[in-house]
């Protein structure tokens, strides 16, 4: 086995390769792609229009924009991403006319952004506006710094912890009197007991629908009975905010650390900015700041040509302004320390743990949710501040996104979660799931979880309608459907298969009727592994094809990639596997963890469309087709086609 120093050194090298590849791809898109090519590849909205300017916290400008071309095309923008608002004054982007910002949230074809400026730029009406996705240098910088500190650390506890996590030392556990939380099932209670007994590390392995987040929240609550403060992290803002929401519902004092633009609107009340504004001393702080600015403004009114008395007066005003500014800083520091003292949970993303606000804090326990989706270097950032760590996630679902094939193959794709799970007794797998009927759950359970998953009685037999087949595979083999490559995005699509998917979805909607769908709030999801397929499906549903039933579904119909659906669920899921060729090539469908995500989103009905002649070159898909055949869920698409 590689030594600790060698493992960390290799990780540093792989992270450098990944950073260089990520930056190279960014530069290629940014410098050589046309506006349309960037838009098609999902890294640019162009052209856009500003719908309105919104009220914002602090000295920032908050705007809502809307794209006017490429409507419903897939893109890579989401909450927390760094962006650049620019103006195109003549066919080319003017680098002098741009301002950076952060995405607050994206909904359909609109996006809310916090700009790093206190007002709209003067050039805002000089040409067509666009929005670019920026390269995130800061995250790499923080991960690199964490690995360097980890390599050089002389901290005895940290060195012990990294030996445990990287396999050179066994994890230790104390013995506690067994107990049970009534709200949790037996396996959830076992995971909770394991966490409380762990002295170094514990893992909650939470397959889809098994209540991982619920178990993690109770683990945090029980830990707070003996510890005054804990840190709770996740790789994404969305996962962090979900935990904040659940903990707030339990009346836990949570402080959400991070740029306000990266926090969902519902969680803003937990941010430091809002908590400061609600503090009893805030009025004093505001008055001191205002007085400081007033004196500074008066001092600036003096012209360059003035006498001795005027210079003295100006100097006195500026000195007093500076003194008041220092007083304001001291007041703000007092408020922040007071808030931190009362806070039970510090919540942030993994990289957000480097915030100056909390950099000085140490924790007995750090909880990391969705750890199986996080790069190992990012996980070390909060762990370096902890005595012990609790990891929660599922390594049988999507791994972290890695740009460099070389870095992924070299080992960067293997997460810290995967390295630790299975070592001794550190992990407990949750086994009872509350999302899917047994028929939809079974194939995933056999393929990924050693057949250990059980469907709770409340969902075991649930279906969309009495007697409804819960799982179907629609086989397009022999129908003449052929995949193609979108010339602009180089992504795979299968137009004939997509049309069949929409036809069948529309038929189901028609059978159910909009009244029943709306009354029962039946939700629908369309999933495809390729952006080009998603783009075509989105366009045909809402634009070219006339599907009045589907149009009426509004927000209860979501069309997205597998990655976009992780963590979500819908009553009905339709999946378009897209690949259909004579050579049996299935591309990244061979990453079966991706399909595990797709196949575990449905609560009542799942319909999968694909070409068995292509897919069954892979054992996983061959087994899936056999499974549907043995459970009366197999149909040939040929019988559904109109001649």
MOCOR-V566391 format. One record per helix or strand of 2 or more residues. SS is the DSSP state (~ for helix, > for strand). FROM is the first residue (numbers start at 1). TO is the last residue. Records with the same first field share a line. If there is no record, write none. Layout:
SS=FROM-TO + FROM-TO
This chain:
~=4-32 + 35-40 + 122-125 + 137-152 + 156-165 + 186-197 + 212-223 + 237-249 + 260-262 + 265-270 + 272-277 + 282-300 + 308-342 + 351-354 + 371-373 + 376-383 + 405-412 + 416-420 + 438-448 + 495-512 + 514-520 + 531-544 + 548-551 + 554-556 + 562-565 + 587-590 + 592-598 + 612-615 + 619-630 + 637-640
>=44-54 + 61-67 + 82-88 + 93-107 + 110-115 + 128-133 + 201-206 + 230-234 + 254-256 + 345-349 + 363-369 + 386-393 + 427-430 + 432-433 + 454-455 + 471-475 + 484-485 + 492-493 + 524-528 + 557-561 + 570-576 + 602-610 + 634-636
